[in-house]
Amino acid sequence: MKKLRKILAVSICATLISQPAFAILPTDDIIDFYGQNGIYYYNPVGSAGDCTSAATKLQGSNTAEKIWNFFYDKGFTDAQIAGILGNAKAESSLSPTRASNGYYWGLFQWGGGRKESLFKKISEAGLSKYTSSEYWAYDAEKNIPQDDFDRLLAIELEFAYSEDSRSWKDEIKKQTLPEAAAEVFLTLFERAVNGESEIIYYEPFIGLKYQAAKNRRTYSREYYDKYSGHGIATNQNAGLENGKDLSVIGDSITVGSTEAILKQFSELDRADIDAFNGRSWYEGISVAKKMKLKKNVIFALGTNSASLSAKDIEDAINTIGKDHNIIFVTNYSSALPHRHDGNNNLFQQAAKTYSNIMLADWETAVSKDVEGYMSDSLHPNTEGRKLFAKTLYEAVNNNINSAGCSINGEFTRLVKEYAWPEYHSAPYTNRMPAYAQAVTTSQSEGRYVGGSINGIPGIDCGGFVTILVQNSGLEPDYNSEQGGTIAQEAWVKSHNWTLLNANENTAIDTSILQPGDVAFSSGHTFIYVGEIDGFDSVIASASYGNSTARAPMAGHEDLIKGHGVYVRWYRNPKYSPNTTLNYATTQENK
């Protein structure tokens, strides 16, 4: 039987206990506790997920080749991929709809909460009919259209890759033999322990009997001998990062920077850049109506239209379409540095309001060294054009994930500005400059900032969450009664935030968490921020206390349990329950 074998750490605002290594096997009573309560999976880092259910494009002439190329593209070696394939062969004979005992299902035979999370993703993709008993046989794929089969397989592979309980990816990447890699995947990912054969390679499991361990080693060696040296890199993310899925609409600044932009985005087609000297905002909207737009659209206009209105912004958004990611570029003139403040404020507000809007902050980038970057008061010089292109590139890559999904620029930007990207042991009261300023501003406006340590305000879990949630636009009225952790949980309840746990006494399915979800556990609160480049955790947190003080930083809290109780996760009801931060359009008419 497959059971969770993970010791969970506990944490509160004043106390943080390190999570023990996965290699320490838990006692039987812990295993039984999770089995009896239906907890079969714990992902210590959650899942950033995809806004599309199957963004992966699989390559290969058969299922084994497609699986091989998927993991090859993820950076695994041939021996490591063979170990994974050997397990898939033993589990399902590479059948993504195979079921056993009416309970375990899929390529890797998921069960319990893991299976339910996978079924949810399959349902969201419109493929739920393939989970029915009609398709449970080994040869069921012959009854599934090839396109649906590939989509289903891609969903399962992405789901498996997102699961990192007991750090199976880190461990398997240490292995050089396919047999050893097979044992790592079996013990850490599959966890099938009704023993038939002993583990002989992977410490600390050597000698323990696991399900079909010998067969998995044999299958892995066979796949290694057959496919080693033949992996294909599908380069799935290149289109996003390098401009393949990008359109650019601009004015003279873009005209002058076109070559730098093309160099920065190596796969951007010149035909997907439409720029013209003196172009107004309204002319740009007309271009957008006629242009065949890609998924991501940079709208670099406003310089020649210095008095935009909220309706002008909405017209651009509606014309481009809310199914596109839109990057607005802030405006700047060194001769009249405040001339475009109104435009830039509207761009920032749009980024707070809409999930598909983000900013490329040209104003901030160029104003740091106007003389070094501008040939006149408005247009960039050679170095400035490079900076302009870099600003666009970073805006795309910092705000859109590898599946082409928006992760909301304002929320992500403030996380990176307010919280240290790495964990610091307590006491640590050195605040990020932007957070220190945010605390000062909040105090001046009579808003909640939490406690102070040695005269330094804002070193407080609830204070940090309040400031981030309010300033990012996630919920400007959050904690309006200005209370600590207990009062904040009462506030979210009274304002109909959705409890993501099945109930307060059950574990969260971490795969459903999305940036902006707020957690509470025994005097502590923290926030889920998702996968952010350069940020060492999927959560951010702070802590109050003389010896346990921590300024906002990448957190180490357990996502499931803290101080002996389950962490309770809440989501603002305005936002859609998908896997990325989705600021729904409820604020459109404000």
Sequence and secondary structure as in RCSB ss.txt:
>XXXX:A:sequence
MKKLRKILAVSICATLISQPAFAILPTDDIIDFYGQNGIYYYNPVGSAGDCTSAATKLQGSNTAEKIWNFFYDKG
FTDAQIAGILGNAKAESSLSPTRASNGYYWGLFQWGGGRKESLFKKISEAGLSKYTSSEYWAYDAEKNIPQDDFD
RLLAIELEFAYSEDSRSWKDEIKKQTLPEAAAEVFLTLFERAVNGESEIIYYEPFIGLKYQAAKNRRTYSREYYD
KYSGHGIATNQNAGLENGKDLSVIGDSITVGSTEAILKQFSELDRADIDAFNGRSWYEGISVAKKMKLKKNVIFA
LGTNSASLSAKDIEDAINTIGKDHNIIFVTNYSSALPHRHDGNNNLFQQAAKTYSNIMLADWETAVSKDVEGYMS
DSLHPNTEGRKLFAKTLYEAVNNNINSAGCSINGEFTRLVKEYAWPEYHSAPYTNRMPAYAQAVTTSQSEGRYVG
GSINGIPGIDCGGFVTILVQNSGLEPDYNSEQGGTIAQEAWVKSHNWTLLNANENTAIDTSILQPGDVAFSSGHT
FIYVGEIDGFDSVIASASYGNSTARAPMAGHEDLIKGHGVYVRWYRNPKYSPNTTLNYATTQENK
>XXXX:A:secstr
 B        EETTEE     TTS   HHHHHHHHHTT     TT     SSS      SSSHHHHHHHHHHHTT
  HHHHHHHHHHHHHHHTT TT EETTTEETTTTB HHHHHHHHHHHHHTT GGGGSGGG STTGGGGS HHHHH
HHHHHHHHHHHH  GGGHHHHHTT  SHHHHHHHIIIIII B S SEE  SSTT TT EETTHHHHHHHHHHHHH
HHTT      TTHHHHHTTTEEEEE HHHHHHHHHHHHHSTT  GGGEEE TT  HHHHHHHHHHS   SEEEEE
  TT TT  HHHHHHHHHHH TTSEEEEE    SSSTTTTHHHHHHHHHHHHH TTEEEE HHHHHHTTHHHHBS
SSSSB HHHHHHHHHHHHHHHHHHB TTS B  HHHHHHHHHHSBSS   SSB    HHHHHHHHHHHHTT    
 EETTEET SHHHHHHHHHHHHTS TTTTTT   HHHHHHHHHHTT EE SSSTTS   GGG  TT EEEETTEE
EEE    TT S SEEEEE STTT EEEEE    SSEETTEE EEEE TTS SSSS    GGGTT 
